[in-house]
């Protein structure tokens, strides 16, 4: 079993929190429709977390005003 480095843990937490905020706060999607960069700034993301969330945020805004972020029921495939 491998170890999970501390910086990876903080990046993972930042990504999880960003996804939660995108899902719960309509203002994030509204801002992303105007400017992805400003929306990512509102989320406080930088580095790897910013790069990881950018395509998700772009996809969430590409389906019109009723876009939503889908949350899978299981992360791992059985």
N, C-alpha and C positions, 0 to 999 in steps of 0.2 A: 504494500500500500504506500502510495506517495504522500508527500506532505504538501499542504496548501500554503504557499507563501503569504506572508502578512499583506503585502501590497496587492496580491491577487484577491484576497478576502475583501479589502476595502474597495477595490474596483467592482467586484461582484455585488457588494452591498449598494454601491452607487448606481449600478445598472438596475438592480431590483427596485430601488427607491424611485428611480426615474420612470420606470415602466408603471409603477403604481400611481405616480403623479400624473403621467400622461393619461392614464385610464380614468382617474378621479377628478381631474381639474380641466374643464373645457377650455380655460384660458390658454393653456399650453398649446393645444391644437390650433386655436384661433391665431396665436402668435406664429406658430409654425407655418401656417398658410401664408403669412406675410413674409416671414424670414426664419428659415431653419436655424441659422446661426444664433439669432436672438432667442429663439425658443430653447436651444441648448444652453445658452447663457442663463436663462431663467431657471433651468434645471440645475445649474451649478456644475455642469459636467466639463471635464477636461480629459485629455489623454485618451487612453484606451476606452474608458467608459463612454466618452463623447463619440468616438468612432463606432462603438458597438451600438449605440442608441440612434445614431443618425439615420440608418436605413429604416429602422422601425418607425421613427417619427415621420420620415418621408412617406412611407407606405400608409401610415394612418391618416395622412392628410390628402392622399391621392384619390380617395374614393368619395369626394363630395362632402357636403356639410354634415351628413349623418355618420361620418366615419367613427369607428370604434376600434379599440385595441383588443384583439382576441387573446384570451388567457387559456392556455392548454390545461386540461385537467391532470395531465401527467407529463413530466419532463422526459422521462426515460421511456423508450419503446420496449414493450414486453415481447 
